[in-house]
Amino acid sequence: MVLLRILAPLLLSACVCASPGARSNVGRGVPKVPVQSYEVTHKTTGEPLPPLDTVYYFDQLIDHDDPTLGTFQQRYWVSAQYYQPGGPILLMSGGEGDATDLIGYLTNYTITGWLAEKLNGTVILMEHRFFGESNPYPDLSSESLRLLTLQQAIEDYEYFLTNVHLPMPGGDQVGPDKAPWVLFGGSYSGALASYTMYNKPGLFAAGYASSAVVESISDYWQYYDIIRQFMPQNCSADVEAVAAHVDKTFSLGNDTDIQSLKDTFGLGEVTHSTDFAWALAGILELWQELLITSGPNAPFYQFCDALEVKDGQVAGPDGWGLENALAAWGSYFKHGPYLQSTCGSLDSSTLGTCLNSYDPTVATYTNITVNNWFRSWRWLLCNEIGFWEGGAPEGTPSLISHLVTPEYFERECPYFFPEAFTSPPNSDLRTARTNERYGGWNVTIEHLIFANGRRDPWRDTTVAADGSTNLGSDLNPHLLGEGFHASDMSMLEGDADPSVRAVQLKALQYLSQWLSEWKPSA
């Protein structure tokens, strides 16, 4: 593999993973951190403790507005290996996925475990309602999902804090009136940390929100624009050229031109122009998986290498141009791993079916079985937070075709949830309501740390958005490193980048001070 290229303003490095099928609207938030061993002992006494993957269950209210409906079992995990009496309880939100993927956040390879060790605290990982196995009802039908709201998730935290008896010595004496609790989250769960502390002032002694997408936006075209600014310049030039060519071909070309373009990418049987355009855009989401500690063989860079390395030569900052970009991208799609991992086949007919988003009878839309993170996530997107990623406004460089619009995604809400949506939602209205209720970009909360990375494609939904006038303070610090999405949640990322380590050390400094000042309720 030839090491890239002409780089954007910063030297980049990377990680893994394709989007789930053709229907991604990126989720699954924080970096996954592997667990070296589930067996643990107390750091001071050496006493063996329950393995980190021991599952505990909390009887959570099904509906906080109607407690008569009873409870469901909400999963959580605990590590008390660093705990000393009087230490804080650090609660990590499981966010939009099965929380077993995040058990690493009980260890000191992550910000939560590292801070617990420094502060003599206990770490709890709590699964989000309607994700993983924490389901109030046995399916993910629209009727069940009506209780998947931001406010219900916020109420879950309060009910948990005030009622849980933790499985550790003194675990029934660590309510929020007796011990300081610190709420952690990254990406969506980072926003949820902000929303919770805004909505429930005083419940948590402090909080840490990494890459927190606090501003709900219906048309989030900036997702790709941040990628454009920081990806290799030659690669961005050629991707922009292809996107513009797609727009021109579908607006001015004849049927033969359009079919020829689809065939170039092995997508000749993709019927709808918007599905074709989105199939090309989807590969750029690999940027979100980048870590500082990954290398040049990361999938995003493999894709750029395919476009920019020709006959052992690397293109200059303007790329090789449209003709080469079309041929190289087409070959990469026809023979590379991306479409294979997305659809399970490179067969043209299979791809046509896989990438078709206009058939409401397919399993993607109709499967209501539990532990389907994508369905639960899409419910939140359709109802409260938007985040539809489309092409940039006319006159702004765009990595993806203008055929991809918020309306392209909104029309799927009735496909997923026909009982709840008879027509596409008005995302502008819904996201405005969410921002008004929970503060959005303008939120100011004492003892809440916001941590962000410059290369995060979600940065413009955070308090670190370009042009933001909310600069934070020593009581509500805004910390910014050179990382990607939630890089600061991993201590290994701090090892690799001094700016990320500076964020982590500053967080320790703030939390140490605030927790030293905390007093139990009278």
N, C-alpha and C positions, 0 to 999 in steps of 0.2 A: 504494500500500500504506500503510495506516494504521500508524504505529509503535506497538507494543504499550505498553500494558496496565497493569495493576498488577503490578509486579515483585516477585519473591521477594527475600530479603535482599540479593542482589547484582544489579547491572545486568548483563544477559547479552548475548552476541553469538554469531555462529554460522557453520556450514559446510554440508556436503552429504550426500547419498547414502542410498539405500534399502537394505534388507536383501536378501540373495540369495534370491529367491523367498519362499516362505512358511516356510521351514525354518531361519531364522537362530537361532543361539545365539552371537551376536556374536563376531567375531574380527577379523582383519586389523589389529590393534594400532595402530601409531604413525601420526601424520599423514604423508601423502604430500607431499613437497616437490619442486616442479618444478626441473629442471635448466636453468639459463640457457644453458649451452654445455657440450658434452662435451669440447671442446678445451681443454687446460690446458698451462701451462708451469710450470717450477719457480720458486717465489716468489723465490729468491735469485739463481739463475744465469740465469734466463730460458730455460733449455733446454726444448725441446718434449718433452712426456711423452705416453705412450699415452693416447688418449681415455678418458674416465671410463667409457664403456660397453664397454670392452674386457673380454671374458670370459676368465677363467682357470679352469683345471680342476685339482683336487687329487684324487689317488687315495686315496679314503677307504675304510676297511674297511667291508664290507657288514655284518658282525656282529663286534662287538668281543669277544664271548665265543667266537667261532670264526673266527680269522683265515684258516683254510684255505678259507673261502668266497670269498676274493678281495676285490676292490675295486670301487667305482663312482666315477664322475666327479662330484665335488661342485663346484658353480660358486662362484666368488668374484670380487670386483672390488677394485681397488687404486687409491688416490690417494696418491702420494708427493710431491705438489707443495709440501708444507710441511716435508718431512723433512730433518733434519740428523742426521749420525751421533751416536749416543747417545740420540736421541729415542725416545719410546715408540711402541709399535704399538697402535693403537686398533682393536679388533675389534667390529664391529657385527653382531649376530645378525639374520638375515633374518626370523626368526619364522614365523608361520603364513600364508605366501603366497609368490607368485613374487617373488623378491628384485629383479628388474628394476624393480619399483615403488619401490624404496628407494635407487636410485642417488644420489638427492639427498643421502643421508647421507654421501656422500664430499665434499660441498661445505661451505663455511663458512656456509651458510644454516641448518645444523643443528648440534646440540650436538657431534656427533662431529667434523665438519670444523672448527668454530670452535675447539674445544679442541686439535685437531691443529695449527692455525695458531699458537695461543698457546704450545703445548708443543713445537713443532718435531717433530711426529709424523707417522706414516703411518696412513691409515685403510684398513681392510679391511672389506668387506661380504661376509658368508658366508651362503650359502643353506642353509636347514634341510633335513635329509634328508626325503624324501617330499613336498617342496613344490617348486613350479616345475619345473625340469628336473633336479633333483638326486635321482634315484631309483635306489635299489639294484636294483630290478626293473622290468620294462616295464609293470607294471600296479599298480593299487591294490586288489588282491584282499585278502581277509582273510589269506591265507597270506603275501603280501608284507608287509602292514602289521604283522605280528607283530614286525617289527624297527623299528617306529616307537614308541619309548618315550622317556620323559624321560631315562633313564639312557644309552641309545644316543646321544642327542643330546649329552649331557654328554661322553661318551667321544669324540665327534667333535671337540670342541674340543681335548681333550688331544692326540689323535693329530695334529691339524692343527698345533698349536703346536710340537710336538716333531719334526715331519717336513717341514714346508713350506719350500721355497726361494722366497722372495718375488721377484717380477719387478722388482727394483730393485737398484741397486748395493749390495753387501753383504747381499743378501737371503738368503744362506745362513748368515749369522752373526747372526741375530736371534731365535734360539730363546729360550724363557722363562728360560734360565740366563744368557743374554748381554744381553738387552734386556727392559725392563719392558713387559708387555702389560696393557692395560686392556680389560675386557669391558663392552660396552654392550648395552642392550636396553630395550624398552618394552612394557608390557602383558604378554602371554605371554612374549615374549623377555626382558622385564625379570625375570620370575619365573625364567626359565631361567638368567639371569645369577646370581641369588641361589642357585639350586639348585647351579649349577656351582661357585661359590666355596665353598659349604658342603660339597659332596661332594669337591672337589679343593683343599683348602687349600694355598696357596702357589703354585698354578699361575699365577694372575694376580696382578700386583702391586697391582691395584686394579680397581674396577668401578663402574658407574653403572647403576642400575635405576630406570627411570621407570614410574610407575603399575604397579608389579610385582605381579601377582596371586599372591602367594606362598602364600596360604591357600586350598587347594582346598576348595570348599563344594558339597555336593550340592544343597541347597535355597537358592539365592541370591536370595531375594525382595528383599533390600536394593537390588538393582540399580535397581528402579523407585522405591524409597523415597527414594533420594538424588535422583533426578530430581524426585520430588514436592516435596522440600524446596527446590529451587533454581529450578524452572520458575516462570513467572508464576502468581501465586496464583489469579487468576480462571480460568485454563486448568486448573490442577490441580483446582479445585473442581468444574468441569463434567466433567472426565474421570473423577474419582472417582464422580460421580453416575451417569454412564453405566455404569461398571463394576458398581456396586451394582445398577443396573436390570437389567443382563444376568444377574447372579446370581439376582435375584428372579424374572425372567421364566422362566428355564430350570428353576428349582426349584418355582415355584408356578403358572406360567402354563399354559394349555392349548395345543394344537397351533396354533390360530389365532393366539394371542398370539406364540408363538415364530416362526411364519412371518412375521408382520407385522414383527417386530423384525429378522429377517434381511433382509427386503425393504427396510427403511428404509435399509440400508447397501449395497444392490445385491448382497447376498450370499445371495439366496433359494435358490440351488442348492448352497450349502455344506451338506453332509449332517450333519456331526458338530458338536455343540455346542462341543466343545473346539477344533476348527479355526476355528469362527466367533470364539470368544473370543480365540484367538491372532492371528487376522487383525487384530483391533482393537488388540491389544497391540503388534504389530510396528511400528506407526508411531512408537511412543514411543522405539524404538531410534535414531531419528534424532538424539536428544540426544547420543549418543556421538560423532557426527560433528562436533559443535560445536567451533569454534575461537574464540579471543578475537578474532582478526582478521576473522571473518566478520561479515556485517551482518544487519539485520533481515529480509532476504528469504530467509534460510536455510529449508530445508524444515520444520524443527521449528516455527519461528515462523510460517511460512505456515499450518501446520495450526492453531496457536493463534489466529491472526488469523481463520481461518474460523469458529472457535467464538465468539470474544469481540468481534468488531467487527460491529455490526449497525446498518444505516442511518447509517453514519458515526459511531456512538457506541461507546465502549469500555466493556465491562462493569466493574462494581466488583469488589472482591476476592472476592465470593461467586459471581461468574459470572452468566450469564443464567438458569441453572437447567436442569433436565433436559429440558423440552420443546424449548427452543431448541437445546440441545446435541445431542440426537438428530437433529433436522432438519438442523442445520448440519454435523455430522460425516457424516451420511448423504449430504448433497449433495456434500461434499468427496470422499468415497469414490467417488461415482457420476461426478463430473465432474473431479476433480482429478488430479494426476500420480502419486499414490502407488501405487494399485492398477495403473495402467497400466504403471508402471516395474517393479512386482513381478511381474506376470503377463503383460505384453505385450498386454493387452486389457482392456476394461471390459465385455465380453460376459458375461452372467450364467452361461451354461453353461461358458465358458472359465474363469471365476473358480472355479466349483464344482470343476472338475478340478484347477486349479492349486493350490488351497488344501486339497485332500484329502490328508491325511497317513496315511490308513489303507489305501492300496493299495501293497503291497510290490513290485509289478511295475513301478512307474514308474521312469523314468530317474534321478530324484533318488537313489533307493536302489540301483539296479543298475549305474549307469555306473562302471566301474572304470578308465577311462583316466587316464593320469598328468596332472599339472598341474591337478588338481581340488582346490583348496585346501579346499573345504568338506568333502569326504569325509575327507581326512587329518585335518582339525581335529576332525571328529566322532569319529574313532577315538580321539583323545586324550581327548576329553570322556567318551566311553563307558568308557574303560579306566582313566583315572587322575585326571582333574581335575574332572569333574562340571560345575559352573556352570550348573545348570538354573535358569532364572528363572521364578518363578511368582508368584501373588498373595500379598499380605502375610498374616500370621496374622490370624485373626479378632480383631476389636477394634483392629486397626491400620489406619489409612487405606490404601487400596489403589488404585492407578491402573489395575490390570488385574483381570479376573474371577478368582475363586477356582476356576473351572473349569480354569485353567492351573496345573498342578502339576508337580513333578519327574517324576512317573510318566508324564505325558503325553509327555515327551521320552525317558525311559528306554525306553519300549516301542518306540521307533524303532531302538534299537541292533540288535535281531535283524533288522529290515528292511534296515538298511545292511549288516550283517555276519552273515548267518545261519550261516556256518561257525564263527564265533567265539562267538556268543551264541544259545543255544537258548531263553533267556528273558531278560527285562530284567535289567541288572546291579544289584547292591546298591551304589549309589553312596556311601552312607554309609560302608561298609566300605572301598571303594577310595580315597575321598578321605582318610579317616583314615590309611590306609597311606602315601599320598603325603606328608601333612603330617608324619608321624612320620619319614619317610626324609629329608626335605629342610628341616625346620625350621618351615615355615608362618609364622604371625604372630610366633612367638617367636624367630625367627632372629637371631643376632648374629654378624656377620662383620667382622673388621677390614678397613679400607680399602675398604668397599663403601658407596656413597652411595645412599640411597633418596630419590627425588624424587616428590612427589605433588601433586595438585590437589584443592582442596576440592570442586569441582563434578563430579568424575569419578564416574560411576555404579559404577565398579569399586573405589572407594576402600575399601569395607569388606572387600575381599579383600586389602588391602595393609597394611603396617605402620602406616598412618595411619588405620586403621579406628576408628570411634567406640568409645570405651571401651578402646582398646588401652592396656596397661600397659608395652609395649615402646617406650620413648621414645628409644632410640638414644643415641649418644655422639659425641665428637669423632673417635673411631676408626671409628664406624659411624653417620654422620650421617643423620638423618631430616629432610628438607627439605620444607616445605609451602608452596605458593603458592595463588593463587585460580584456577588454571587448570582446564581440563577434562581429558580423557583424554590423557596424555603430552604436554601442551602445552609442557612445558619442553624437549622434543626439538627444537623449532623456534625458531630465533633470532628469527624474525619475531614469534612470540608474546611473546618477551621484550621486543621493541621496543614492543609494544602494552600490556604490563602490567608495572608495576614489581615486583610480587611474583614474577612468573615470572623476570624478569631477575635479581632477587636470588638466586633458586635457582641460576641458571646461574653467576653470579659466585661464589657460595659454593662451588659444585662446582669451579670453576677454582682457588680458593684451596686447597681440600683436596687436590686432585690434584697441584697444584704442590708442595705440602709433602711429600706422600707419595713422589712420584717423585724429589724431590731427595734423599730418604733411601734410595732403593733402591740395592742393590749387586748386581753379578753374583755368581753362585755361584762358589765356589772352584774 
